[in-house]
């Protein structure tokens, strides 16, 4: 008897997990999916910029080691500036992703409150 009840409960849970039961749940799923896609796109775009910037900083730092006097100082300064700019872009990316997710959460809350 207990096995039969457990099987029924499991089947009910699986069926409920298959898809949204109401139009509101479908809207919520759609909002959340779109927000995650947008967040991934933001992270990817910024990630590419950040990686390129860090690569450029590493190149400048390597060139600074081979250079002397003012050229070395200039290249080190450029490398530091590029690394700082990459950190700023990272924070900007995180802020945009958070804004997208917060907006989606607000929309979901609005739907749930209706």
DRENZA-445684 format. One record per residue: residue number from 1; x, y, z of N, C-alpha, C in turn; residue in one letter. Coordinates in pm, whole numbers, plus 50000, padded with zeros to 5 digits. Layout:
BEGIN
[keti NUM, [X, Y, Z], [X, Y, Z], [X, Y, Z], "A"] ...
***
This chain:
BEGIN
[keti 1, [50082, 49880, 50000], [50000, 50000, 50000], [50086, 50126, 50000], "X"] [keti 2, [50190, 50126, 50087], [50276, 50243, 50094], [50350, 50265, 49964], "X"] [keti 3, [50393, 50157, 49901], [50464, 50168, 49774], [50373, 50228, 49668], "X"] [keti 4, [50248, 50186, 49666], [50151, 50238, 49570], [50128, 50387, 49593], "X"] [keti 5, [50116, 50431, 49716], [50097, 50573, 49749], [50218, 50655, 49710], "X"] [keti 6, [50335, 50602, 49738], [50458, 50673, 49702], [50470, 50688, 49552], "X"] [keti 7, [50430, 50584, 49479], [50433, 50588, 49333], [50338, 50693, 49280], "X"] [keti 8, [50219, 50702, 49337], [50122, 50803, 49295], [50172, 50945, 49322], "X"] [keti 9, [50232, 50965, 49439], [50286, 51097, 49474], [50397, 51134, 49377], "X"] [keti 10, [50486, 51039, 49349], [50595, 51064, 49256], [50543, 51096, 49117], "X"] [keti 11, [50442, 51022, 49072], [50383, 51047, 48940], [50320, 51186, 48934], "X"] [keti 12, [50253, 51225, 49041], [50190, 51358, 49045], [50296, 51467, 49041], "X"] [keti 13, [50405, 51448, 49113], [50513, 51546, 49112], [50576, 51557, 48974], "X"] [keti 14, [50597, 51443, 48910], [50656, 51445, 48777], [50566, 51514, 48676], "X"] [keti 15, [50436, 51487, 48685], [50343, 51553, 48594], [50338, 51703, 48617], "X"] [keti 16, [50344, 51744, 48741], [50339, 51887, 48769], [50467, 51956, 48725], "X"] [keti 17, [50577, 51882, 48720], [50704, 51941, 48679], [50720, 51945, 48528], "X"] [keti 18, [50631, 51879, 48455], [50644, 51872, 48309], [50620, 52007, 48241], "X"] [keti 19, [50543, 52092, 48298], [50514, 52218, 48234], [50424, 52302, 48321], "X"] [keti 20, [50409, 52426, 48282], [50324, 52515, 48361], [50178, 52471, 48357], "X"] [keti 21, [50114, 52480, 48472], [49976, 52438, 48482], [49880, 52551, 48447], "X"] [keti 22, [49924, 52673, 48459], [49836, 52787, 48434], [49904, 52884, 48338], "X"] [keti 23, [49826, 52972, 48278], [49886, 53074, 48191], [49983, 53165, 48267], "X"] [keti 24, [49954, 53190, 48395], [50043, 53274, 48475], [50179, 53207, 48493], "X"] [keti 25, [50176, 53077, 48519], [50302, 53004, 48534], [50381, 53003, 48403], "X"] [keti 26, [50308, 52993, 48292], [50374, 52998, 48161], [50440, 53134, 48140], "X"] [keti 27, [50370, 53241, 48176], [50428, 53377, 48165], [50550, 53390, 48254], "X"] [keti 28, [50542, 53338, 48375], [50654, 53345, 48468], [50774, 53269, 48412], "X"] [keti 29, [50749, 53147, 48362], [50858, 53069, 48303], [50922, 53142, 48186], "X"] [keti 30, [50837, 53204, 48103], [50887, 53278, 47987], [50973, 53397, 48031], "X"] [keti 31, [50927, 53472, 48130], [51002, 53587, 48181], [51137, 53542, 48237], "X"] [keti 32, [51135, 53435, 48316], [51259, 53386, 48376], [51356, 53334, 48270], "X"] [keti 33, [51304, 53263, 48170], [51390, 53212, 48062], [51452, 53326, 47981], "X"] [keti 34, [51370, 53426, 47950], [51422, 53541, 47873], [51527, 53617, 47954], "X"] [keti 35, [51505, 53633, 48083], [51600, 53703, 48168], [51733, 53627, 48176], "X"] [keti 36, [51726, 53498, 48190], [51849, 53419, 48196], [51924, 53422, 48063], "X"] [keti 37, [51851, 53419, 47952], [51916, 53428, 47821], [51984, 53564, 47805], "X"] [keti 38, [51916, 53669, 47847], [51974, 53804, 47839], [52096, 53815, 47930], "X"] [keti 39, [52087, 53758, 48049], [52200, 53761, 48143], [52321, 53687, 48085], "X"] [keti 40, [52297, 53571, 48025], [52407, 53496, 47963], [52471, 53574, 47849], "X"] [keti 41, [52387, 53643, 47770], [52437, 53723, 47659], [52524, 53838, 47711], "X"] [keti 42, [52480, 53903, 47816], [52557, 54013, 47877], [52690, 53960, 47928], "X"] [keti 43, [52685, 53848, 48001], [52808, 53791, 48056], [52905, 53750, 47945], "X"] [keti 44, [52852, 53695, 47839], [52936, 53652, 47727], [53002, 53771, 47658], "X"] [keti 45, [52922, 53873, 47629], [52975, 53992, 47562], [53082, 54062, 47644], "X"] [keti 46, [53052, 54084, 47771], [53149, 54148, 47858], [53269, 54057, 47881], "X"] [keti 47, [53244, 53927, 47891], [53353, 53833, 47911], [53454, 53838, 47799], "X"] [keti 48, [53405, 53850, 47676], [53496, 53861, 47561], [53578, 53990, 47568], "X"] [keti 49, [53513, 54100, 47602], [53584, 54228, 47614], [53688, 54222, 47724], "X"] [keti 50, [53651, 54165, 47837], [53741, 54158, 47952], [53860, 54070, 47919], "X"] [keti 51, [53837, 53957, 47854], [53947, 53868, 47818], [54043, 53936, 47722], "X"] [keti 52, [53989, 54008, 47624], [54074, 54079, 47529], [54157, 54186, 47599], "X"] [keti 53, [54094, 54258, 47691], [54162, 54363, 47764], [54275, 54306, 47851], "X"] [keti 54, [54246, 54196, 47917], [54348, 54133, 48002], [54462, 54078, 47917], "X"] [keti 55, [54429, 54026, 47801], [54534, 53979, 47709], [54623, 54094, 47664], "X"] [keti 56, [54561, 54205, 47634], [54637, 54324, 47595], [54724, 54374, 47711], "X"] [keti 57, [54671, 54366, 47833], [54748, 54407, 47951], [54868, 54315, 47971], "X"] [keti 58, [54848, 54186, 47953], [54959, 54091, 47967], [55066, 54117, 47862], "X"] [keti 59, [55025, 54148, 47741], [55120, 54179, 47634], [55200, 54304, 47668], "X"] [keti 60, [55131, 54406, 47714], [55200, 54530, 47752], [55297, 54506, 47867], "X"] [keti 61, [55257, 54424, 47964], [55345, 54394, 48077], [55469, 54317, 48030], "X"] [keti 62, [55450, 54224, 47939], [55563, 54148, 47885], [55658, 54239, 47807], "X"] [keti 63, [55601, 54330, 47731], [55683, 54425, 47655], [55759, 54517, 47751], "X"] [keti 64, [55697, 54551, 47863], [55761, 54639, 47961], [55886, 54573, 48019], "X"] [keti 65, [55881, 54443, 48037], [55996, 54371, 48090], [56114, 54376, 47994], "X"] [keti 66, [56083, 54379, 47865], [56190, 54382, 47765], [56239, 54524, 47736], "X"] [keti 67, [56158, 54622, 47768], [56193, 54761, 47739], [56276, 54819, 47853], "X"] [keti 68, [56320, 54941, 47830], [56396, 55007, 47936], [56343, 55148, 47961], "X"] [keti 69, [56377, 55200, 48071], [56346, 55335, 48119], [56202, 55379, 48095], "X"] [keti 70, [56186, 55487, 48018], [56053, 55547, 48002], [55956, 55456, 47927], "X"] [keti 71, [56007, 55382, 47829], [55919, 55290, 47756], [55863, 55183, 47849], "X"] [keti 72, [55946, 55129, 47936], [55901, 55028, 48031], [55798, 55087, 48127], "X"] [keti 73, [55823, 55206, 48175], [55731, 55271, 48266], [55596, 55296, 48199], "X"] [keti 74, [55601, 55342, 48076], [55478, 55369, 48000], [55398, 55240, 47978], "X"] [keti 75, [55467, 55131, 47942], [55399, 55004, 47918], [55341, 54945, 48046], "X"] [keti 76, [55413, 54957, 48157], [55361, 54909, 48286], [55235, 54986, 48324], "X"] [keti 77, [55240, 55118, 48302], [55123, 55201, 48333], [55004, 55161, 48246], "X"] [keti 78, [55029, 55134, 48120], [54923, 55093, 48029], [54864, 54958, 48074], "X"] [keti 79, [54951, 54865, 48113], [54904, 54734, 48158], [54817, 54749, 48283], "X"] [keti 80, [54860, 54831, 48378], [54781, 54853, 48499], [54646, 54916, 48466], "X"] [keti 81, [54648, 55012, 48375], [54523, 55080, 48337], [54427, 54981, 48270], "X"] [keti 82, [54479, 54895, 48184], [54393, 54796, 48118], [54335, 54697, 48218], "X"] [keti 83, [54415, 54656, 48314], [54364, 54564, 48416], [54256, 54631, 48501], "X"] [keti 84, [54276, 54757, 48534], [54175, 54832, 48611], [54047, 54848, 48529], "X"] [keti 85, [54061, 54877, 48401], [53944, 54891, 48314], [53869, 54758, 48304], "X"] [keti 86, [53944, 54647, 48299], [53880, 54515, 48295], [53802, 54489, 48423], "X"] [keti 87, [53857, 54530, 48538], [53785, 54513, 48665], [53656, 54596, 48665], "X"] [keti 88, [53664, 54717, 48610], [53545, 54802, 48602], [53440, 54739, 48511], "X"] [keti 89, [53483, 54685, 48397], [53389, 54618, 48307], [53325, 54497, 48375], "X"] [keti 90, [53403, 54427, 48456], [53349, 54313, 48529], [53238, 54357, 48624], "X"] [keti 91, [53261, 54466, 48695], [53158, 54519, 48786], [53035, 54565, 48707], "X"] [keti 92, [53060, 54628, 48591], [52948, 54674, 48508], [52866, 54555, 48459], "X"] [keti 93, [52934, 54450, 48418], [52864, 54330, 48373], [52780, 54271, 48484], "X"] [keti 94, [52839, 54260, 48603], [52765, 54207, 48718], [52643, 54293, 48749], "X"] [keti 95, [52659, 54424, 48741], [52547, 54515, 48770], [52436, 54499, 48667], "X"] [keti 96, [52472, 54487, 48540], [52369, 54470, 48437], [52295, 54338, 48451], "X"] [keti 97, [52371, 54232, 48480], [52308, 54102, 48499], [52213, 54107, 48618], "X"] [keti 98, [52256, 54168, 48725], [52170, 54181, 48843], [52045, 54261, 48809], "X"] [keti 99, [52060, 54368, 48731], [51944, 54449, 48692], [51845, 54368, 48610], "X"] [keti 100, [51896, 54286, 48520], [51808, 54202, 48437], [51732, 54104, 48525], "X"] [keti 101, [51805, 54040, 48615], [51741, 53942, 48703], [51642, 54009, 48799], "X"] [keti 102, [51678, 54125, 48850], [51588, 54198, 48939], [51461, 54240, 48867], "X"] [keti 103, [51477, 54287, 48743], [51360, 54326, 48663], [51268, 54207, 48641], "X"] [keti 104, [51327, 54092, 48609], [51246, 53972, 48589], [51175, 53933, 48717], "X"] [keti 105, [51246, 53942, 48828], [51184, 53908, 48957], [51068, 54002, 48989], "X"] [keti 106, [51084, 54129, 48956], [50976, 54226, 48979], [50855, 54193, 48892], "X"] [keti 107, [50880, 54155, 48767], [50770, 54119, 48679], [50697, 53993, 48730], "X"] [keti 108, [50777, 53896, 48778], [50719, 53774, 48833], [50636, 53807, 48957], "X"] [keti 109, [50686, 53893, 49041], [50612, 53933, 49162], [50482, 54001, 49125], "X"] [keti 110, [50485, 54082, 49021], [50363, 54150, 48975], [50260, 54048, 48927], "X"] [keti 111, [50305, 53950, 48853], [50214, 53847, 48802], [50154, 53769, 48920], "X"] [keti 112, [50237, 53734, 49015], [50188, 53658, 49130], [50091, 53738, 49215], "X"] [keti 113, [50107, 53870, 49215], [50020, 53957, 49296], [49885, 53980, 49230], "X"] [keti 114, [49875, 53954, 49102], [49749, 53979, 49030], [49639, 53887, 49073], "X"] 
***
